[in-house]
Amino acid sequence: FPPERNVRKIYAKSVGLFPFDFKFIDDRLYVAENLSEETTITPGAEIVSVNGFSADRLRQLLVIYFSGTGKEQKLFYAQEKFQEALFLALGFSESFELIVRGPNQGDTRNYTIAGRAVPESVQEEFGYELIDDVTILFTYNAFEDKEGRFSQFLEEMFTTAERQGVQSLIIDIRRNQGGASAFGDEMLSYLSHQSFAQFSRVDTLISDEIRKYFAGHVPAFISWFPVQYFHPCMRPRWQGETGETASVSFDEVEPGENSLRFAGEVYLLIGPGIMSSASLLAATLQKHKLATLVGAPTGGYATLYGNLIDVYLPNTGLKVWMPTGVVYGNST
């Protein structure tokens, strides 16, 4: 994909994006939501082709833009980012030529559909809502906290659960591609009174890049101090030789006292879009029987490549996420 800073400029050159949300089912393409002005195309209609490309050919073209552990994960990401990725496969288009088969009939019909404007939507990292008197839906899209409000958010959500007498908590991580696992530990402290660990060991390949990455997490006011030689997680990465593997073991987390600890039923919604720290969380909840897992198999595994660092290619500016270690989670 283009560098993030240029994405909106590139989209602005196009008259519009593909005006449908869709879903691949058995390698066929179906309308999930119609965002165009053509009201005769209803959800459930099959898109036979787009600009002369069959649905099967589009699937083959789009999945090459996405990484993943298998076909289902790549298809999930292709669906999530279809509108953004389509221009990479087909180029810019003022309109889209469609052949559509209706959901209740076998005949097909040709359409010329104008594109839609690039939306300004921003996906929130987390949020919750009461979906009935006794059930909370916690949507958890990323293990990130750009505004520093996750701790306050958790306290507010579980305070609401206690005050409302909530009996069921549904945690939806189907679109969560991970991030900092510490956020998972913080959430687990509201669900478990027993010790837990999302991973037991991390093996890291020692390099100048990984040392620079870990040094960048040291607060500025103590950056002058050689903290890397004293911190148990950082010391092995400085004492070893470049090219060697540094292995760091981790103790279980003791959740401590928590007056807001949730005692009701917990359900975790999972699917092929899950990877990295989201997979660690799912495996931990399963191992300790803290939640019932509902959905499709996760795309990522509980033991995984991690400690990603950003590498920018010098000529194109493209950002590459480079894993530098292996995280040993609660694999079964």
Backbone hydrogen bonds, N-H to C=O, Kabsch-Sander energy under -0.5 kcal/mol:
donor,donor_aa,acceptor,acceptor_aa,energy
6,N,3,P,-1.8
7,V,3,P,-0.8
7,V,4,E,-0.8
8,R,4,E,-0.5
10,I,6,N,-2.3
11,Y,7,V,-2.5
12,A,8,R,-2.0
13,K,9,K,-0.8
13,K,10,I,-0.9
14,S,11,Y,-1.5
17,L,116,R,-3.3
20,F,18,F,-0.8
21,D,33,E,-2.5
23,K,30,Y,-2.2
25,I,23,K,-0.5
25,I,28,R,-2.7
28,R,25,I,-1.6
29,L,47,I,-0.5
30,Y,23,K,-2.2
30,Y,28,R,-0.5
31,V,45,A,-2.9
32,A,21,D,-2.8
33,E,21,D,-1.9
35,L,19,P,-2.2
35,L,33,E,-0.7
39,T,37,E,-1.1
41,I,38,E,-1.1
42,T,40,T,-0.8
44,G,31,V,-2.6
45,A,42,T,-2.2
46,E,101,R,-3.0
47,I,29,L,-2.5
48,V,46,E,-0.8
48,V,99,I,-2.6
49,S,99,I,-1.3
50,V,53,F,-2.4
51,N,97,E,-3.2
53,F,50,V,-2.2
54,S,52,G,-0.5
55,A,48,V,-1.7
58,L,54,S,-2.5
59,R,55,A,-2.3
60,Q,56,D,-2.0
61,L,57,R,-2.2
62,L,58,L,-2.8
63,V,59,R,-2.1
64,I,60,Q,-0.5
65,Y,62,L,-1.9
66,F,63,V,-1.4
74,K,70,G,-2.1
75,L,71,K,-2.6
76,F,72,E,-2.0
77,Y,73,Q,-2.2
78,A,74,K,-2.2
79,Q,75,L,-2.2
80,E,76,F,-2.3
81,K,77,Y,-2.2
82,F,79,Q,-1.0
85,A,81,K,-2.4
86,L,82,F,-2.2
87,F,83,Q,-0.5
88,L,85,A,-1.2
89,A,85,A,-1.0
89,A,86,L,-0.6
90,L,86,L,-2.9
91,G,87,F,-1.8
96,F,113,I,-3.0
98,L,96,F,-0.7
98,L,111,Y,-2.6
99,I,49,S,-1.7
100,V,109,R,-2.6
101,R,46,E,-3.2
102,G,100,V,-0.5
102,G,107,D,-0.9
105,Q,102,G,-0.9
109,R,100,V,-2.1
111,Y,98,L,-2.5
113,I,96,F,-2.8
113,I,111,Y,-0.5
115,G,94,E,-1.1
116,R,17,L,-2.3
127,G,139,T,-1.7
129,E,137,L,-1.6
131,I,129,E,-0.7
131,I,135,T,-1.7
132,D,135,T,-1.1
135,T,132,D,-0.9
136,I,168,S,-2.3
137,L,129,E,-2.9
138,F,136,I,-0.6
138,F,170,I,-3.6
139,T,127,G,-2.5
139,T,137,L,-0.7
140,Y,138,F,-0.7
140,Y,172,D,-2.5
141,N,125,E,-2.4
141,N,139,T,-0.6
142,A,125,E,-1.3
143,F,178,G,-2.0
144,E,142,A,-1.8
148,G,145,D,-1.3
153,F,149,R,-2.5
154,L,150,F,-2.7
155,E,151,S,-2.1
156,E,152,Q,-2.4
157,M,153,F,-2.8
158,F,154,L,-2.6
159,T,155,E,-1.8
160,T,156,E,-2.2
161,A,157,M,-2.1
162,E,158,F,-1.9
163,R,159,T,-2.7
164,Q,160,T,-2.6
165,G,161,A,-0.7
165,G,162,E,-0.5
166,V,161,A,-2.6
167,Q,134,V,-2.2
168,S,134,V,-2.1
169,L,265,E,-2.9
170,I,136,I,-3.0
171,I,169,L,-0.6
171,I,267,Y,-3.2
172,D,138,F,-2.9
172,D,170,I,-0.6
173,I,171,I,-0.8
173,I,269,L,-1.9
176,N,173,I,-1.9
177,Q,141,N,-0.7
177,Q,175,R,-0.6
180,A,143,F,-2.2
181,S,179,G,-0.6
183,F,180,A,-1.5
184,G,181,S,-0.7
185,D,181,S,-1.7
186,E,182,A,-2.0
187,M,183,F,-1.9
188,L,184,G,-2.6
189,S,185,D,-1.4
190,Y,187,M,-1.8
191,L,188,L,-1.6
192,S,188,L,-2.2
196,F,253,V,-1.7
200,S,328,Y,-2.6
201,R,328,Y,-0.8
202,V,248,V,-2.4
203,D,326,V,-2.4
204,T,202,V,-0.5
204,T,246,A,-3.0
205,L,324,T,-2.4
206,I,204,T,-0.6
206,I,244,E,-3.0
211,R,207,S,-1.9
212,K,208,D,-2.2
213,Y,209,E,-2.1
214,F,210,I,-2.3
215,A,211,R,-2.5
216,G,212,K,-1.6
217,H,214,F,-1.4
218,V,215,A,-1.6
222,I,219,P,-1.6
223,S,220,A,-1.2
225,F,222,I,-1.7
227,V,225,F,-3.2
229,Y,226,P,-1.7
230,F,227,V,-1.7
231,H,227,V,-2.6
234,M,231,H,-0.5
235,R,231,H,-2.7
237,R,234,M,-0.9
238,W,234,M,-0.8
238,W,235,R,-1.4
239,Q,235,R,-2.3
240,G,236,P,-1.4
243,G,206,I,-2.5
244,E,241,E,-2.4
246,A,204,T,-3.3
246,A,244,E,-0.5
247,S,245,T,-0.5
248,V,202,V,-2.4
248,V,246,A,-0.5
250,F,200,S,-2.4
253,V,196,F,-4.2
261,R,258,N,-1.6
262,F,190,Y,-3.0
265,E,167,Q,-2.5
267,Y,169,L,-2.8
268,L,292,T,-2.5
269,L,171,I,-3.0
269,L,267,Y,-0.6
270,I,268,L,-0.6
270,I,294,V,-2.5
274,I,271,G,-1.6
275,M,176,N,-1.2
278,A,275,M,-1.6
279,S,276,S,-0.9
280,L,276,S,-1.7
281,L,277,S,-2.3
282,A,278,A,-2.1
283,A,279,S,-2.4
284,T,280,L,-2.0
285,L,281,L,-2.6
286,Q,282,A,-2.0
287,K,283,A,-2.7
288,H,284,T,-2.3
289,K,286,Q,-1.1
290,L,285,L,-2.5
291,A,285,L,-0.9
292,T,266,V,-2.6
293,L,291,A,-0.6
294,V,268,L,-3.0
296,A,270,I,-1.4
299,G,271,G,-1.0
299,G,274,I,-0.5
300,G,274,I,-2.1
304,L,302,A,-0.5
304,L,327,V,-2.1
306,G,325,G,-2.5
309,I,322,M,-2.0
311,V,320,V,-2.6
313,L,311,V,-0.6
313,L,318,L,-2.8
317,G,313,L,-2.1
320,V,311,V,-3.3
322,M,309,I,-2.9
322,M,320,V,-0.7
324,T,306,G,-1.9
325,G,306,G,-1.3
326,V,203,D,-2.5
327,V,304,L,-3.6
328,Y,201,R,-2.9
328,Y,326,V,-0.5
329,G,327,V,-1.0
330,N,198,Q,-0.7
331,S,329,G,-1.9
